[in-house]
Amino acid sequence: MIVEPGPLLAAIDSPDDLKKLAPEQLVQLSTELRDFIIDSVSIYGGHFGASLGVVELTVALHYVFNTPHDQLIWDVGHQAYGHKILTGRREKFPTNRRYKGMSGFPKRSESEYDAFGVGHSSTSIGAALGMAVASDYKGEFDRQHIAVIGDGAMTAGMSFEAMNQAGVLNNNMIVVLNDNCMSIDPNVGALKEYLTDITTSRTYNKVRDELWNVLGKLSKFGPNPQQIARKVEAAMKATLMKQSNLFEALKFRYFGPVDGHDVQHLVTILNDLKSIPGPKLLHCVTVKGKGYALAEKDQTLWHAPGLFDKITGEIYKKTPDKPQPPKYQDVFGHTLVELAEANDKIMGVTPAMPSGSSLNIMMAAMPTRAFDVGIAEQHAVTFSAGLATQGLIPFCNIYSSFMQRGYDQVVHDVALQNLHVVFCLDRAGFAGADGPTHHGCYDLAFMRCIPNIVVSAPMNEQELRNLMYTATLPENAGPFSIRYPRGEGVMPEWRTPLQRVAIGTGRVVREGEEGGVAILSIGHIGNYAVKATETLAAEGIDAGHYDMRFCKPLDEEMLRDVARRYRAIVTVEDGCLPGGFGSAVLEFLTDHGFHMPVVRLGIPDRVVEHGTQDELYKECGFDAAGIAQAVRELGTKVGNQVLQSLV
């Protein structure tokens, strides 16, 4: 189905076309852009509410600034659909987030208008500052640098670190704070309360509006009255807002709050800000999901709802004819509550992803024992370490890709002190349509090189429950990592009794023919190995299959048995090949004098783009067919070597 743009939008293939419109036409263009996003996402899927909330802001930014010469950086990128549509990618938009199609996030290789690639939050201010410093160094003083950041992303330490530097460098940059009280879930913390105080202070807003009118009149009489008025404005802010303005304390000129849905007023303000030197912050108040009533009402649900009927609001979901396996994240959420009910030492921690990780289940059941700390992965880890020093057992749930941001804290604050923190790494392996910024490729490799830590991955829901239970036991009172993928498991009847798993032990899934090929898998991808062995068995090839469960410590007894029983090994992991599970197996074999062919299957040493998990498994050669083919080829190679030795 083709989505037809409105007449104004249809004529825009670049911001140069946008600039041909009269200011009064921007309201109609905003309506057409919003309708195009609603129509497209309802049919093709993707992120939804965030881009609807910044339609007017997007139009105003490209209308006022000379992009791509002026550099526009979108934080995270969920909010950048309008930006992509206005910068020559309208016709490609149906391929958004699809295999071999357009990325769902800004991407430098995709367009010159995407000034900085994003996917993780809170990077925009630092990137914009680096660009601003580079422009000054090169003498490009006419160039503007604009960072658009949500109030949720502003909670991360990176944002404050960048502002702290920007305030003293005095470069030409604008930070646009998109304040909608939301990231994916509602925002939390003191900054959110502070921004709410600003936006709801009637006295401040009334006096501010009057002062801005005075500023406009005084500007006719030269610079000195303006300087006086600026001092009056600063004094008024400090007096009426109960505390000094946070942003001005960091030496940013603060403007706002303003209505982020008044496109013509935004154009006027942005034009004014262009001529003011130094770092500036424009505080825009917006509504996530603006223009679609259901998305405004339930902003978490409509962050990325999937396909839906735009008229009725019905979100399309397949109705299965038999019980389906749950999502791994839901197994985690329910199991954590079950464990916490039996053990009052257990706590839950997540950095701004309570619904994405299903920690919201514990937050509802035990609100004093589960914490959303905001978009602050580093803090989440160290906060968990602090809990652990007092005898508690925190389950720190972080997406694998986001765990990269808290790596130093895992090493320094948890592992070196050997603290009892359980890391549950959601979205491990390929993250699907979110693409390379969200793929959880590296956790097996970067976790297994840290001392004191146990590194594990369950093959199914039962093993996830058992590993979570095992991680709470007193004899395992140290760092413990459990990784699992995005999406569904394989067990509709998943509420199995909790059982202890001996640390560093695997399990035999299928005994293979002695002298043949053994498959060693770790994690959910082992279910694809099961399918591969079934296919091979139908061909008369009897391959062995072992679910190793632990990347560290390895099951050395099982590995010795495999090395003696089989002539060759195929390792399979939904993680990076350099330094990962397969590398650990090779290290063991080499260290213990075993010499045999080993083929490692996993994520190759390159950037893998977006697509469904199955599409990406196939591309990288470790779907069921790829595993089976690796066994065939290795078996043939080993068989030929045996024949040659006999000759």
Helices and strands as residue ranges (DSSP letters): H 7-10, H 15-18, G 23-25, H 26-44, H 49-52, H 55-64, E 71-74, H 81-84, I 85-89, G 93-95, H 124-137, E 145-150, G 153-155, H 157-169, E 173-179, H 190-200, H 202-218, G 219-221, H 223-240, H 246-249, E 253-259, H 263-274, E 279-285, H 293-297, G 301-303, H 328-342, E 346-350, H 354-357, H 360-365, E 370-372, H 377-389, E 393-399, H 400-403, G 404-406, H 407-409, I 410-415, E 422-426, G 432-434, H 443-448, E 454-456, H 461-471, G 474-476, E 480-483, E 507-510, E 517-521, H 526-538, E 544-547, E 550-552, H 556-565, E 568-576, H 581-591, E 598-603, H 613-620, H 624-646
